């Protein structure tokens, strides 16, 4: 178990080989002190599952969005985002957090990913009532290793039953992800061999965002990673991430995170969350 700040601890281990194509991160968290906090979630090109083992999780709402906040009272699923979201947490968290590739999420959730875009929903609303049984079993176990063993088995069983992504969508996502959103969509369409409209429909169904929006998110996510390292010149970030100029970089940060690159660089960013 590693201390990650204050009375917050993180525990993880290498996950099984069959899970690796589907996961970006997999960790348990525990907070000794009940201290409410607020974070801004920014797009990462990943879906998230949070299994709450203790206190209720969060109240979530999109910035500049319409409607009321989504009040999540337990474990949750968050689809891909194309804009910022604020989460209010009561503190005292004990949870397991998974970051999934979009196609891993499609296979695990077995629903069209566009239905989860820009949404935070209860875990059993996606995985069904057996998800609640799994959470209860995980909560009753006091040992993190045993918890992970149980969760690994449940994930592997569900992934084996899940829908297989179309090879063309898988290839298109791989091209976009490897280029961090820099590859032109027209070139991807040509390599896949589908019409542009058909690629957009199938890609959005299985990824959750259109190819163009996915490219924006991946460029943004790479820029956030460079800025998080500190002492990085904005001209270098602009060039490395494929933005036309700094004005374009600033517009994208405002649209996707509601902050400037400088503001985000000065903030503490962890797992797509910016402390507020």
N, C-alpha and C positions, 0 to 999 in steps of 0.2 A: 504494500500500500504506500502510495506517494502523496506527500502533502503538496497541495496545489494553491495554497493561500489561506491564511487565517486558520479556521477550524474545518477546512474543506479538504477531503482526501479523495484520491483516485486510485483504483485498483484495476489492473488489466493483465492479460496474458496473451500469447500468440493463439489465434483461433485456428480451428482445424483447416487443413488444406482445401477440402471441398467448399468451405465458406468464403475463401479468400477472393474469388472473382466477384462476390456480391457485396463485400463490406469495405468501408474506408476506416472505420474505427469501432471499437467495442470495449466499453469500460463501465465499471461500477463507480458510483459516487456516494459519499457519506459526509454529512455536515453535523458536527457536534453542537453547534450553536444555532438556535432558531433566530435568524435575522432576515427579515424580508428584503428582497432586492428586485431590481428591474433591469432587464437587458433588452437590447435591440438585436433582433435576429436579421441577418442580411443574407442574400441569396448565395448558395454554395454549389448548386447543381447536384445536391444530394437530398435524399429523403431521410427522415429521422424517426426512430422509434424510441420512446422513453417508457420504461417499465417502472412505475412508481411502487416502491416497496414500503413506503411509510406515509408521509404527509401528502395531501393533495398537491397537484403540480402547479398549475398556472392559469392565469386569465390572459388570453391572447387577443390582440386586435391589430389589423393592418393600418399602417400610417396612411393618411389621406383616403382611407377606404370608407365604405358606407356600411351601415348596419351596426348592430351591437357587437360587443366583444364576445368571443367564443370562450365560454367558461368551462374549462376542462377540469374535472374533479378527480381524475385518476391517471392511469397510463394512457399514452397518446401516440398517434401517428401524425406526422407533418409531411405533406407532400412537397414537391419542388415549389420554390417561390420565384417571382419575378419582381419583387419589391420588398421593402422592409416591414418588419412586424415587431411589435413590442410585447414582451412577456413579463408579467408580474408574478413573482413567486413568494409564497409565505415563509420560505426558509425551512431549515430542518430537513433537508432532502436526504433520502436514501433511495437510490435508483440505479438502473442499468440503462445506458444510452448507447444506441446503435446508429451509425451513419451508414446508409445503404447507397450503392450505386442505383441510378434510376431503373436499370433493367433488373437488378437484384430486387428492388422494391416491387416491380411489376410481377416478378415471379413469386415473391413471398406473399404479396397482398392479393394477387389473383383478381384484380379489378382494373378497369381502364385508368391509367395514371392521371388522365386529364380530370377525372372526378375528384382527385385529391389536390390538384394544383391550387396553391394559395390557401389551403385549408389546414386546420388542426382539428382532429377528431379523436374521439375515444377509441382505444385500442380494440375493444370488442365490437365496435361499429364496423371495423374492417376485417378483423380476424375471427369474429364470431364469439359465442359464449365460452368456448373452450379456452379463449385467451384469458378470461377471468380466473379459470381454474389454474392455469399456468402461473399467473401472477400470485395467487394465494400460495401455491407450492413454493415459489421462489422466495416469498416473504417469510415463510416458515423456516427456511434454511438459514442458519447463522454463519455458514462457512462459504466464502466467496468462490473457492474452487469448485465446490459441489454445486453451487448456484450456476456457475458457468457450464458445468457438465450437463446439467438439466436443460439449460437454454440452448446449448449447442445441439443436443439431440432433437429438441422441438423445432429449431430452425431448419436443420437438415431434413427432417421428415416433411415439413411443409414445402420447402424448396423442391424436393423431389416430385411433389404432386402439382406444383405450380405450372402455369402456362409457359411454354418456351417462346422467347422473343423471336420475331422474324429475323433471319440472318441478315437481311438488308438493313433493318433498323439497328441491329447490333453493330454492323459494319459502319453505318453512318455515325452512330454515337462514338465509336472507337476513333474514327477520323477526327471528329470534333474535339473529343477529350484530349487526344494526343497532341493536337495543335493548340490546345487551350483556347479554342474558339476562333483561331486565326484562319482556318481553311475556308475559302469561299463556298457558300452553299451550292452554287451552280456546279462547282467541281465535285462536291460530294454527291449531288444528284446524278451526275454523269457516271461516277464510279459505281454507284449503287445500281443504276440501270432502270430506275423508275422515273415516271414523270414527276415534275416538281410538286404538283397538287397531291398526287398519291403518296409521295414521301412525307409531305407535311401531315396528312391525315394519319398514316400509320405511325409515324414518329411521335406525334402528339399523343396518340392513344397509349403508346408503350413507354414513353419518356415523361410526358406530362407537360412539356413545353414544346413550342415549335422549334425547328432547327435554328431559325434566326434568333429567337429569344434565348435558346440554349447557348448559342455562340456568345451573345452579350453577357450572359451570366458567367460563362467560363472565362472570358476575358477579364471581367470584373474580379472574379475569384483569384485569378493569377495575380492581378494587380494588388489585391489585398494582401496576398502572401508576400509579395516583394516589399510592400510598405511596412508590414509587420516586422520585417528584419531590421528596420531602422536605418538611418543614414543613407537612404536611397534617393537619388535625384529624380524629380518628377519627369524630367525629359527622358531619362533612362526607362522609367516605367512606361511612359507613353509609347516609346519606340518598341520596347520588348513585348508589350501586350497588344500591339496592333491598333492603337488608337490613332486617329488622323493627326491630332494635335492635343495640347493641354486643355483647350476648350472642350473638345470631345470627351476627354477623360473626366473633366469636372461635371459635364452634363450627365454622363453615365453614372457617376457616383451619386449625384443628386437623385437621379431616377431610381436607382436600385437600392440605395442605402440612406438617402436623405441626409447625407453628410458630404463634406468636401474631402478630397484625398488627404489634405493636411490634418483635418479633424480626426479622420479614421486612423492615420498614422500615429497620432498622439494618444489615442485611446488604447485600452487593453482589449485585444481581440482573441477569443478562444473559441474554437468549434463553431464558427459562424455567429458568435454572440459578442456584442459590443457593450461593455458596462456603461450604464447611464447614472 
